[in-house]
């Protein structure tokens, strides 16, 4: 029973980390959209690659 509880807590922790990574990418790119500097295409590509990989893990 204790192993099952630890496995569930680990799963919740992994979901929280995935959510934090996705949220960080979104907030970083939103901040860049609001800034006066031109957009960096490489940074947008990196965020686009990271975020879709994390979203399905949350379901």
Backbone atoms as SQL, in Angstrom:
CREATE TABLE atoms (id INTEGER PRIMARY KEY, chain TEXT, resi INTEGER, resn TEXT, atom TEXT, x REAL, y REAL, z REAL);
INSERT INTO atoms VALUES
  (1, 'A', 1, 'UNK', 'N', 0.817, -1.198, 0.000),
  (2, 'A', 1, 'UNK', 'CA', 0.000, 0.000, 0.000),
  (3, 'A', 1, 'UNK', 'C', 0.853, 1.251, 0.000),
  (4, 'A', 2, 'UNK', 'N', 1.941, 1.241, 0.748),
  (5, 'A', 2, 'UNK', 'CA', 2.790, 2.422, 0.817),
  (6, 'A', 2, 'UNK', 'C', 3.481, 2.687, -0.523),
  (7, 'A', 3, 'UNK', 'N', 3.867, 1.638, -1.246),
  (8, 'A', 3, 'UNK', 'CA', 4.497, 1.803, -2.556),
  (9, 'A', 3, 'UNK', 'C', 3.516, 2.459, -3.533),
  (10, 'A', 4, 'UNK', 'N', 2.257, 2.082, -3.445),
  (11, 'A', 4, 'UNK', 'CA', 1.235, 2.675, -4.314),
  (12, 'A', 4, 'UNK', 'C', 1.076, 4.165, -4.028),
  (13, 'A', 5, 'UNK', 'N', 1.093, 4.538, -2.780),
  (14, 'A', 5, 'UNK', 'CA', 0.965, 5.949, -2.402),
  (15, 'A', 5, 'UNK', 'C', 2.177, 6.743, -2.882),
  (16, 'A', 6, 'UNK', 'N', 3.355, 6.168, -2.779),
  (17, 'A', 6, 'UNK', 'CA', 4.569, 6.851, -3.253),
  (18, 'A', 6, 'UNK', 'C', 4.515, 7.013, -4.769),
  (19, 'A', 7, 'UNK', 'N', 4.051, 5.993, -5.465),
  (20, 'A', 7, 'UNK', 'CA', 3.934, 6.072, -6.924),
  (21, 'A', 7, 'UNK', 'C', 2.948, 7.169, -7.324),
  (22, 'A', 8, 'UNK', 'N', 1.850, 7.274, -6.616),
  (23, 'A', 8, 'UNK', 'CA', 0.870, 8.322, -6.922),
  (24, 'A', 8, 'UNK', 'C', 1.448, 9.716, -6.659),
  (25, 'A', 9, 'UNK', 'N', 2.174, 9.869, -5.555),
  (26, 'A', 9, 'UNK', 'CA', 2.794, 11.165, -5.262),
  (27, 'A', 9, 'UNK', 'C', 3.837, 11.524, -6.307),
  (28, 'A', 10, 'UNK', 'N', 4.591, 10.536, -6.765),
  (29, 'A', 10, 'UNK', 'CA', 5.578, 10.778, -7.813),
  (30, 'A', 10, 'UNK', 'C', 4.898, 11.201, -9.106),
  (31, 'A', 11, 'UNK', 'N', 3.798, 10.582, -9.436),
  (32, 'A', 11, 'UNK', 'CA', 3.046, 10.942, -10.630),
  (33, 'A', 11, 'UNK', 'C', 2.515, 12.376, -10.534),
  (34, 'A', 12, 'UNK', 'N', 2.011, 12.755, -9.385),
  (35, 'A', 12, 'UNK', 'CA', 1.537, 14.128, -9.181),
  (36, 'A', 12, 'UNK', 'C', 2.694, 15.114, -9.312),
  (37, 'A', 13, 'UNK', 'N', 3.842, 14.767, -8.751),
  (38, 'A', 13, 'UNK', 'CA', 5.008, 15.631, -8.842),
  (39, 'A', 13, 'UNK', 'C', 5.444, 15.815, -10.293),
  (40, 'A', 14, 'UNK', 'N', 5.454, 14.734, -11.069),
  (41, 'A', 14, 'UNK', 'CA', 5.832, 14.823, -12.483),
  (42, 'A', 14, 'UNK', 'C', 4.856, 15.719, -13.238),
  (43, 'A', 15, 'UNK', 'N', 3.575, 15.601, -12.934),
  (44, 'A', 15, 'UNK', 'CA', 2.585, 16.467, -13.579),
  (45, 'A', 15, 'UNK', 'C', 2.818, 17.936, -13.216),
  (46, 'A', 16, 'UNK', 'N', 3.138, 18.193, -11.973),
  (47, 'A', 16, 'UNK', 'CA', 3.401, 19.577, -11.557),
  (48, 'A', 16, 'UNK', 'C', 4.628, 20.154, -12.261),
  (49, 'A', 17, 'UNK', 'N', 5.656, 19.364, -12.419),
  (50, 'A', 17, 'UNK', 'CA', 6.860, 19.825, -13.114),
  (51, 'A', 17, 'UNK', 'C', 6.547, 20.105, -14.578),
  (52, 'A', 18, 'UNK', 'N', 5.805, 19.217, -15.228),
  (53, 'A', 18, 'UNK', 'CA', 5.438, 19.428, -16.628),
  (54, 'A', 18, 'UNK', 'C', 4.595, 20.692, -16.781),
  (55, 'A', 19, 'UNK', 'N', 3.668, 20.903, -15.863),
  (56, 'A', 19, 'UNK', 'CA', 2.844, 22.107, -15.908),
  (57, 'A', 19, 'UNK', 'C', 3.698, 23.360, -15.703),
  (58, 'A', 20, 'UNK', 'N', 4.645, 23.308, -14.793),
  (59, 'A', 20, 'UNK', 'CA', 5.512, 24.454, -14.530),
  (60, 'A', 20, 'UNK', 'C', 6.363, 24.795, -15.747),
  (61, 'A', 21, 'UNK', 'N', 6.876, 23.785, -16.437),
  (62, 'A', 21, 'UNK', 'CA', 7.677, 24.020, -17.644),
  (63, 'A', 21, 'UNK', 'C', 6.815, 24.664, -18.725),
  (64, 'A', 22, 'UNK', 'N', 5.634, 24.127, -18.950),
  (65, 'A', 22, 'UNK', 'CA', 4.743, 24.683, -19.972),
  (66, 'A', 22, 'UNK', 'C', 4.334, 26.114, -19.624),
  (67, 'A', 23, 'UNK', 'N', 3.990, 26.350, -18.371),
  (68, 'A', 23, 'UNK', 'CA', 3.601, 27.693, -17.945),
  (69, 'A', 23, 'UNK', 'C', 4.759, 28.678, -18.083),
  (70, 'A', 24, 'UNK', 'N', 5.958, 28.240, -17.730),
  (71, 'A', 24, 'UNK', 'CA', 7.136, 29.098, -17.868),
  (72, 'A', 24, 'UNK', 'C', 7.394, 29.483, -19.306),
  (73, 'A', 25, 'UNK', 'N', 7.255, 28.527, -20.225),
  (74, 'A', 25, 'UNK', 'CA', 7.445, 28.830, -21.652),
  (75, 'A', 25, 'UNK', 'C', 6.408, 29.828, -22.142),
  (76, 'A', 26, 'UNK', 'N', 5.167, 29.620, -21.762),
  (77, 'A', 26, 'UNK', 'CA', 4.096, 30.517, -22.206),
  (78, 'A', 26, 'UNK', 'C', 4.306, 31.922, -21.648),
  (79, 'A', 27, 'UNK', 'N', 4.618, 32.036, -20.373),
  (80, 'A', 27, 'UNK', 'CA', 4.807, 33.355, -19.766),
  (81, 'A', 27, 'UNK', 'C', 6.020, 34.074, -20.354),
  (82, 'A', 28, 'UNK', 'N', 7.091, 33.322, -20.602),
  (83, 'A', 28, 'UNK', 'CA', 8.289, 33.941, -21.183),
  (84, 'A', 28, 'UNK', 'C', 7.991, 34.505, -22.570),
  (85, 'A', 29, 'UNK', 'N', 7.291, 33.736, -23.393),
  (86, 'A', 29, 'UNK', 'CA', 6.985, 34.206, -24.740),
  (87, 'A', 29, 'UNK', 'C', 5.939, 35.324, -24.723),
  (88, 'A', 30, 'UNK', 'N', 5.008, 35.288, -23.792),
  (89, 'A', 30, 'UNK', 'CA', 4.057, 36.391, -23.662),
  (90, 'A', 30, 'UNK', 'C', 4.774, 37.680, -23.273),
  (91, 'A', 31, 'UNK', 'N', 5.742, 37.576, -22.399),
  (92, 'A', 31, 'UNK', 'CA', 6.508, 38.758, -22.008),
  (93, 'A', 31, 'UNK', 'C', 7.288, 39.308, -23.200),
  (94, 'A', 32, 'UNK', 'N', 7.785, 38.426, -24.039),
  (95, 'A', 32, 'UNK', 'CA', 8.513, 38.889, -25.229),
  (96, 'A', 32, 'UNK', 'C', 7.573, 39.564, -26.220),
  (97, 'A', 33, 'UNK', 'N', 6.326, 39.078, -26.300),
  (98, 'A', 33, 'UNK', 'CA', 5.354, 39.719, -27.194),
  (99, 'A', 33, 'UNK', 'C', 5.020, 41.134, -26.730),
  (100, 'A', 34, 'UNK', 'N', 5.037, 41.359, -25.423),
  (101, 'A', 34, 'UNK', 'CA', 4.694, 42.674, -24.881),
  (102, 'A', 34, 'UNK', 'C', 5.879, 43.643, -24.867),
  (103, 'A', 35, 'UNK', 'N', 7.081, 43.133, -25.066),
  (104, 'A', 35, 'UNK', 'CA', 8.251, 44.013, -25.031),
  (105, 'A', 35, 'UNK', 'C', 8.368, 44.789, -26.338),
  (106, 'A', 36, 'UNK', 'N', 9.206, 45.803, -26.321),
  (107, 'A', 36, 'UNK', 'CA', 9.394, 46.648, -27.497),
  (108, 'A', 36, 'UNK', 'C', 10.455, 46.110, -28.434),
  (109, 'A', 37, 'UNK', 'N', 11.133, 45.062, -28.033),
  (110, 'A', 37, 'UNK', 'CA', 12.172, 44.479, -28.876),
  (111, 'A', 37, 'UNK', 'C', 11.540, 43.556, -29.908),
  (112, 'A', 38, 'UNK', 'N', 12.205, 43.382, -31.050),
  (113, 'A', 38, 'UNK', 'CA', 11.658, 42.464, -32.059),
  (114, 'A', 38, 'UNK', 'C', 11.663, 41.014, -31.547),
  (115, 'A', 39, 'UNK', 'N', 10.746, 40.213, -32.082),
  (116, 'A', 39, 'UNK', 'CA', 10.635, 38.819, -31.650),
  (117, 'A', 39, 'UNK', 'C', 11.826, 37.998, -32.132),
  (118, 'A', 40, 'UNK', 'N', 12.246, 37.077, -31.310),
  (119, 'A', 40, 'UNK', 'CA', 13.335, 36.175, -31.636),
  (120, 'A', 40, 'UNK', 'C', 12.733, 34.858, -32.126),
  (121, 'A', 41, 'UNK', 'N', 12.904, 34.548, -33.399),
  (122, 'A', 41, 'UNK', 'CA', 12.281, 33.351, -33.970),
  (123, 'A', 41, 'UNK', 'C', 12.820, 32.062, -33.356),
  (124, 'A', 42, 'UNK', 'N', 14.092, 32.042, -33.042),
  (125, 'A', 42, 'UNK', 'CA', 14.674, 30.835, -32.448),
  (126, 'A', 42, 'UNK', 'C', 14.061, 30.550, -31.080),
  (127, 'A', 43, 'UNK', 'N', 13.835, 31.588, -30.306),
  (128, 'A', 43, 'UNK', 'CA', 13.224, 31.410, -28.993),
  (129, 'A', 43, 'UNK', 'C', 11.787, 30.904, -29.125),
  (130, 'A', 44, 'UNK', 'N', 11.048, 31.419, -30.092),
  (131, 'A', 44, 'UNK', 'CA', 9.675, 30.961, -30.306),
  (132, 'A', 44, 'UNK', 'C', 9.647, 29.500, -30.735),
  (133, 'A', 45, 'UNK', 'N', 10.599, 29.109, -31.595),
  (134, 'A', 45, 'UNK', 'CA', 10.663, 27.704, -32.017),
  (135, 'A', 45, 'UNK', 'C', 10.965, 26.791, -30.836),
  (136, 'A', 46, 'UNK', 'N', 11.876, 27.221, -29.971),
  (137, 'A', 46, 'UNK', 'CA', 12.218, 26.417, -28.801),
  (138, 'A', 46, 'UNK', 'C', 11.005, 26.242, -27.898),
  (139, 'A', 47, 'UNK', 'N', 10.276, 27.311, -27.656),
  (140, 'A', 47, 'UNK', 'CA', 9.080, 27.231, -26.808),
  (141, 'A', 47, 'UNK', 'C', 8.016, 26.353, -27.457),
  (142, 'A', 48, 'UNK', 'N', 7.881, 26.437, -28.770),
  (143, 'A', 48, 'UNK', 'CA', 6.888, 25.619, -29.468),
  (144, 'A', 48, 'UNK', 'C', 7.244, 24.139, -29.390),
  (145, 'A', 49, 'UNK', 'N', 8.536, 23.833, -29.383),
  (146, 'A', 49, 'UNK', 'CA', 8.958, 22.433, -29.272),
  (147, 'A', 49, 'UNK', 'C', 8.748, 21.900, -27.855),
  (148, 'A', 50, 'UNK', 'N', 8.974, 22.719, -26.845),
  (149, 'A', 50, 'UNK', 'CA', 8.859, 22.266, -25.461),
  (150, 'A', 50, 'UNK', 'C', 7.415, 22.122, -25.010),
  (151, 'A', 51, 'UNK', 'N', 6.594, 23.087, -25.327),
  (152, 'A', 51, 'UNK', 'CA', 5.237, 23.134, -24.778),
  (153, 'A', 51, 'UNK', 'C', 4.331, 21.997, -25.256),
  (154, 'A', 52, 'UNK', 'N', 4.250, 21.689, -26.554),
  (155, 'A', 52, 'UNK', 'CA', 3.340, 20.600, -26.950),
  (156, 'A', 52, 'UNK', 'C', 3.737, 19.248, -26.363),
  (157, 'A', 53, 'UNK', 'N', 5.004, 19.050, -26.070),
  (158, 'A', 53, 'UNK', 'CA', 5.416, 17.795, -25.455),
  (159, 'A', 53, 'UNK', 'C', 4.947, 17.685, -24.024),
  (160, 'A', 54, 'UNK', 'N', 4.743, 18.805, -23.362),
  (161, 'A', 54, 'UNK', 'CA', 4.332, 18.792, -21.970),
  (162, 'A', 54, 'UNK', 'C', 2.813, 18.739, -21.798),
  (163, 'A', 55, 'UNK', 'N', 2.093, 19.312, -22.704),
  (164, 'A', 55, 'UNK', 'CA', 0.638, 19.382, -22.552),
  (165, 'A', 55, 'UNK', 'C', -0.012, 18.012, -22.540),
  (166, 'A', 56, 'UNK', 'N', 0.318, 17.083, -23.453),
  (167, 'A', 56, 'UNK', 'CA', -0.343, 15.758, -23.389),
  (168, 'A', 56, 'UNK', 'C', -0.020, 14.986, -22.109),
  (169, 'A', 57, 'UNK', 'N', 1.097, 15.272, -21.469),
  (170, 'A', 57, 'UNK', 'CA', 1.445, 14.588, -20.224),
  (171, 'A', 57, 'UNK', 'C', 0.520, 14.988, -19.076),
  (172, 'A', 58, 'UNK', 'N', -0.159, 16.118, -19.220),
  (173, 'A', 58, 'UNK', 'CA', -1.034, 16.599, -18.155),
  (174, 'A', 58, 'UNK', 'C', -2.412, 15.925, -18.192),
  (175, 'A', 59, 'UNK', 'N', -2.756, 15.301, -19.287),
  (176, 'A', 59, 'UNK', 'CA', -4.094, 14.692, -19.425),
  (177, 'A', 59, 'UNK', 'C', -4.190, 13.380, -18.746);
